[in-house]
Amino acid sequence: MTSTTGGSAYSSTNSLQTFADAGFDVATKATSFGPQICQVDGAPSTDPCAAWTGVWWSFWTGTDAGWNQALTGAHETAAPTGTFVGLSLVDNVDDAPEPRVDTTPATSTPTPTPTPTVSVTPTPEPSTPAGPGRADLASDWLVSRAAKGDGTYDLQSYGFNPGLMIDMLFALVAEDPDHEAIAGLWASIEKQIPEWVDFTADDGTRYVDGPSAAKAMLAAEAVRDDVNDVGGLDVAKTLESKIDDDGRVLDYGDAPAYGFGQTLAVLALARADALDTKVLDAMLTQQCPSGGFRLSHGAACADDKDAGVDATAMGLQAMLAAERSGVDVADANLTRAVGYLTSAAKTSGGWANDAFTTTVNTNSTGLAVQALQAYLDEHPGSAAAEGAVTKGRAWVAGLQVLPTTGAAAATNVGAIAYSPEAFAAGPATSTDQWERATPQAMLAFGLPGFDTLVVAAAPTATPTPTPTTSASSSATPTGGTTEPTTPGTGGSDGGPGDGTAGGSGTDTGSGSDGGLAYTGAAVWPALAVAVLLLLAGSAFVLVSRRRGVHA
């Protein structure tokens, strides 16, 4: 490629400098991982580094073969002679569009022109998004964290926790029903189910947990396995044995389970066409006047002080599953739940769980967006729900580590932080929290609800897992990892224990009655440029080629 002066070959070790050499005004923000690209020639009009609106610049490198999304930051990416570097404006779409400039060499001999040019496409034609999607990136990261290299999987920083593994399973099935890791992941989970659901403490006392049986049954349904033989345990029969005469699901202590346990049971039984209306009715008694559901069970909910986003999102999905199975659900119950969720959304686009978990987080947001999208799929037409879904999806995308984050984040591309604070803290936060946050957060990226997610075909290959020592064989039912894990995020159920950091209820166990929220911290680069709810907006492209430097 030739330079802008003198006709000499151009190259650079810093693509940011290359953009400047081509005449672009690139505004950046200093971060601990290097400069973050904010605006190019004043676009977008709202600086995404100051106020997130879902519009940002993606960075690309190219050769004659085409464009590729860069895996390192522009400041540490070279622009050698004969290659391309480009910036493409992303505006609230699921995948970043590649620069709309053809890198294929012209068939005729080009006329040399040393003058740099800028290629701008003001009205881009719709095209298939380029590069891996956001949900793909998240699932790839989860698999990289859990794969043990021998065909087995284990995503747990603190011992025995099938509930968290099932959350990962749900995410993978929702993202890609043919995902190659599903068979091995399910095999690793299945062998742990009997001890997780029906276990005996050191003192010889036997404990059987209804919510865990419900979650295991839902997982088996998602992978088209036999619910009457999950690792040798009939989880359907076990769940049935833990439902009392009033339809309430009972926990390991034979007390009514938290709301997640009840909604999991409705989901699992509805998908099996085995839902007794008393189980649904018991769940509906916990729908409060505002339309929100609460996690704690007892008398019918008479006020809204305990209503929460996580319980409502799960309750809405459970009602949709019941409706799909042929059980009558009043429209008022559905629309009131939708109204509660849309009104609970923050102006940023995210959701906090309830009065106890007030941090706006990706777990609650992932569940809320998933539930509202599932509702819209069956009952289209709510502008409020559609708007909440769009904003929520963009908000979660802003907390995902992207390839543009820089080399320091290379091993964490795809991971999603629990909160803006966790994202900003980067390496100061625990990996455990990111592992718990990502499976539920990625549900915001247009993935199907718990009432419909299912693999394309039953897993056929079952790897031979290496025996592992179970940390829970001696666990007592008073907290710890042997408690049931709800579907989703972590700690929003409240409760003490290792999941108190609030999240959005994944584990009813794992130490806290709702465990995802482990406050630990996550390990990586907090990259502001990140955010992938992208748009196919205009593209400013800078090209370093033999025929000249043009942008």
Secondary structure, DSSP 4 states (H G I P E B T S, - for coil): -B-SSTT-B--BS-HHHHHHHTT--EEEEEETTEEEEEEETTBSSS-TTTS--SEEEEEEEEETTEEEE-SS-GGG--B-TT-EEEEEEEES-SSPPPPSS--SPPSSPPPP--S---EE-SSPPP-PPPS--HHHHHHHHHHHHHB-SSS-B---SSS--HHHHHHHHHHHHHH-TT-TTHHHHHHHHHTTHHHHHEEE-TTS-EEE-HHHHHHHHHHHHHTT--TT-BTTB-HHHHHHHTB-TTS-BB-TTSSBPPHHHHHHHHHHHHHTT---HHHHHHHHTTB-TTS-EESS-SSPP-SSTTEEHHHHHHHHHHHHHHHHTT----HHHHHHHHHHHHHH--TTS-B--SSS--S-BHHHHHHHHHHHHHHHHHS---HHHHHHHHHHHHHHHTTB--GGG-GGGGGGTT-B-SSHHHHHHGGGS-HHHHHHHHHHHGGGTTPPPTTT---SS-------PPP---TTTT--SSSSTTS-EEEEEESTT--SSTTTT--SEEES-TTSTTGGG------S---TT---------EEEEEEETTEEE-
